[in-house]
Amino acid sequence: MRRFRSDPIFLVILTIFLFPEPPGARASAREKLTRLTRQQFQELSTDVYDELVRRKNNTSKNEGKTLVTLRPSLSIQYVSLVPFLPVRDEFHPKRNQARQKLATLPKTRFKDLSSDVFVELGRRYPELREPVRVRKLMSDRASDSTS
């Protein structure tokens, strides 16, 4: 979860991507996320993030926009539309299969899953939900890149 604390881009993308939902919405699905271990939740949230970037990049390509790399550490070059997340040798085959299955989720179901992960991130790491902290991290990052 260290990546989420130091890289607010994930939170900003999810905040923009998601619409505010009433409290208690999707309580049953969200309750299941609370039962995941720290490692399971970290893997799920990383995979949801990767799928969100994949979908965003595919949309940007369709609209002819310039792509922005959101995770510089990711060395994958998107040359054409990517139908699903690529297999990564360091992941267990079941995780790779689950990552590919994310691509089959309709937009509304993926949005629900993203929302659930976002809420669970806030529950597990309340410091990430503080808008002032996110703005401060973004401004710190901007000043670091200009110096």
One Martini backbone bead per residue (centre of mass of N, CA, C, O) as a GRO file, in nm:
protein
  147
    1MET     BB    1   0.051   0.068  -0.003
    2ARG     BB    2   0.277   0.271  -0.054
    3ARG     BB    3   0.195   0.375  -0.336
    4PHE     BB    4  -0.069   0.525  -0.241
    5ARG     BB    5   0.073   0.732  -0.052
    6SER     BB    6   0.284   0.849  -0.284
    7ASP     BB    7   0.040   0.813  -0.514
    8PRO     BB    8  -0.237   1.017  -0.597
    9ILE     BB    9  -0.340   0.932  -0.878
   10PHE     BB   10  -0.530   0.704  -0.804
   11LEU     BB   11  -0.730   0.884  -0.643
   12VAL     BB   12  -0.795   1.085  -0.864
   13ILE     BB   13  -0.908   0.889  -1.069
   14LEU     BB   14  -1.131   0.772  -0.889
   15THR     BB   15  -1.273   1.039  -0.825
   16ILE     BB   16  -1.343   1.104  -1.121
   17PHE     BB   17  -1.477   0.825  -1.203
   18LEU     BB   18  -1.654   0.868  -0.957
   19PHE     BB   19  -1.954   0.881  -0.803
   20PRO     BB   20  -2.143   0.973  -0.572
   21GLU     BB   21  -2.254   0.783  -0.294
   22PRO     BB   22  -2.449   0.652  -0.088
   23PRO     BB   23  -2.464   0.544   0.206
   24GLY     BB   24  -2.460   0.184   0.183
   25ALA     BB   25  -2.377   0.125  -0.082
   26ARG     BB   26  -2.289  -0.189  -0.146
   27ALA     BB   27  -2.248  -0.345   0.131
   28SER     BB   28  -2.204  -0.643   0.057
   29ALA     BB   29  -1.955  -0.613  -0.126
   30ARG     BB   30  -1.782  -0.447   0.079
   31GLU     BB   31  -1.771  -0.661   0.303
   32LYS     BB   32  -1.589  -0.860   0.145
   33LEU     BB   33  -1.332  -0.677   0.142
   34THR     BB   34  -1.278  -0.689   0.456
   35ARG     BB   35  -1.179  -1.007   0.432
   36LEU     BB   36  -0.929  -0.931   0.314
   37THR     BB   37  -0.624  -0.933   0.294
   38ARG     BB   38  -0.375  -0.724   0.247
   39GLN     BB   39  -0.262  -0.866  -0.006
   40GLN     BB   40  -0.527  -0.910  -0.159
   41PHE     BB   41  -0.606  -0.610  -0.170
   42GLN     BB   42  -0.355  -0.506  -0.313
   43GLU     BB   43  -0.391  -0.674  -0.569
   44LEU     BB   44  -0.671  -0.576  -0.644
   45SER     BB   45  -0.612  -0.270  -0.656
   46THR     BB   46  -0.394  -0.296  -0.873
   47ASP     BB   47  -0.571  -0.432  -1.091
   48VAL     BB   48  -0.783  -0.210  -1.110
   49TYR     BB   49  -0.588   0.010  -1.192
   50ASP     BB   50  -0.478  -0.124  -1.449
   51GLU     BB   51  -0.758  -0.141  -1.586
   52LEU     BB   52  -0.817   0.159  -1.585
   53VAL     BB   53  -0.577   0.236  -1.763
   54ARG     BB   54  -0.648   0.060  -2.002
   55ARG     BB   55  -0.920   0.194  -2.061
   56LYS     BB   56  -0.814   0.480  -2.091
   57ASN     BB   57  -0.616   0.423  -2.322
   58ASN     BB   58  -0.825   0.311  -2.521
   59THR     BB   59  -0.993   0.569  -2.529
   60SER     BB   60  -0.767   0.761  -2.620
   61LYS     BB   61  -0.713   0.617  -2.888
   62ASN     BB   62  -0.999   0.656  -3.004
   63GLU     BB   63  -0.959   0.989  -2.971
   64GLY     BB   64  -0.649   1.075  -3.029
   65LYS     BB   65  -0.489   1.088  -2.777
   66THR     BB   66  -0.254   1.144  -2.556
   67LEU     BB   67  -0.059   0.949  -2.368
   68VAL     BB   68  -0.037   0.879  -2.019
   69THR     BB   69   0.184   0.786  -1.781
   70LEU     BB   70   0.093   0.665  -1.456
   71ARG     BB   71   0.324   0.424  -1.451
   72PRO     BB   72   0.653   0.437  -1.493
   73SER     BB   73   0.725   0.135  -1.398
   74LEU     BB   74   0.568   0.064  -1.648
   75SER     BB   75   0.692  -0.106  -1.952
   76ILE     BB   76   0.442  -0.084  -2.119
   77GLN     BB   77   0.351  -0.069  -2.458
   78TYR     BB   78   0.094   0.102  -2.625
   79VAL     BB   79   0.005   0.046  -2.961
   80SER     BB   80  -0.271  -0.078  -2.913
   81LEU     BB   81  -0.535  -0.220  -2.841
   82VAL     BB   82  -0.610  -0.361  -2.524
   83PRO     BB   83  -0.806  -0.631  -2.428
   84PHE     BB   84  -0.601  -0.695  -2.184
   85LEU     BB   85  -0.417  -0.782  -1.943
   86PRO     BB   86  -0.113  -0.876  -1.917
   87VAL     BB   87   0.094  -1.120  -1.865
   88ARG     BB   88   0.266  -1.207  -1.559
   89ASP     BB   89   0.516  -1.408  -1.449
   90GLU     BB   90   0.507  -1.320  -1.130
   91PHE     BB   91   0.226  -1.436  -1.147
   92HIS     BB   92  -0.025  -1.611  -1.082
   93PRO     BB   93  -0.243  -1.765  -1.288
   94LYS     BB   94  -0.502  -1.670  -1.135
   95ARG     BB   95  -0.436  -1.370  -1.145
   96ASN     BB   96  -0.418  -1.342  -1.450
   97GLN     BB   97  -0.708  -1.433  -1.497
   98ALA     BB   98  -0.844  -1.209  -1.329
   99ARG     BB   99  -0.728  -0.971  -1.490
  100GLN     BB  100  -0.869  -1.055  -1.757
  101LYS     BB  101  -1.164  -1.051  -1.645
  102LEU     BB  102  -1.195  -0.744  -1.608
  103ALA     BB  103  -1.246  -0.689  -1.920
  104THR     BB  104  -1.547  -0.825  -1.910
  105LEU     BB  105  -1.656  -0.600  -1.764
  106PRO     BB  106  -1.879  -0.392  -1.746
  107LYS     BB  107  -1.878  -0.068  -1.684
  108THR     BB  108  -2.067  -0.077  -1.433
  109ARG     BB  109  -1.919  -0.308  -1.279
  110PHE     BB  110  -1.643  -0.171  -1.270
  111LYS     BB  111  -1.737   0.076  -1.117
  112ASP     BB  112  -1.827  -0.072  -0.866
  113LEU     BB  113  -1.554  -0.197  -0.797
  114SER     BB  114  -1.397   0.068  -0.778
  115SER     BB  115  -1.569   0.186  -0.553
  116ASP     BB  116  -1.518  -0.034  -0.344
  117VAL     BB  117  -1.211   0.002  -0.333
  118PHE     BB  118  -1.211   0.298  -0.254
  119VAL     BB  119  -1.359   0.263   0.016
  120GLU     BB  120  -1.155   0.057   0.136
  121LEU     BB  121  -0.913   0.240   0.129
  122GLY     BB  122  -1.037   0.448   0.328
  123ARG     BB  123  -1.069   0.249   0.563
  124ARG     BB  124  -0.766   0.144   0.582
  125TYR     BB  125  -0.671   0.457   0.474
  126PRO     BB  126  -0.764   0.753   0.594
  127GLU     BB  127  -0.532   0.945   0.488
  128LEU     BB  128  -0.635   0.924   0.182
  129ARG     BB  129  -0.918   1.096   0.226
  130GLU     BB  130  -0.763   1.356   0.250
  131PRO     BB  131  -0.775   1.627   0.049
  132VAL     BB  132  -0.533   1.788   0.154
  133ARG     BB  133  -0.324   1.565   0.121
  134VAL     BB  134  -0.352   1.531  -0.183
  135ARG     BB  135  -0.278   1.821  -0.257
  136LYS     BB  136  -0.001   1.818  -0.123
  137LEU     BB  137   0.120   1.584  -0.285
  138MET     BB  138   0.086   1.720  -0.560
  139SER     BB  139   0.259   1.974  -0.498
  140ASP     BB  140   0.516   1.823  -0.422
  141ARG     BB  141   0.551   1.682  -0.694
  142ALA     BB  142   0.569   1.939  -0.865
  143SER     BB  143   0.819   2.064  -0.715
  144ASP     BB  144   1.011   1.823  -0.770
  145SER     BB  145   1.000   1.845  -1.093
  146THR     BB  146   1.120   2.155  -1.096
  147SER     BB  147   1.408   2.093  -0.935
   0.00000   0.00000   0.00000
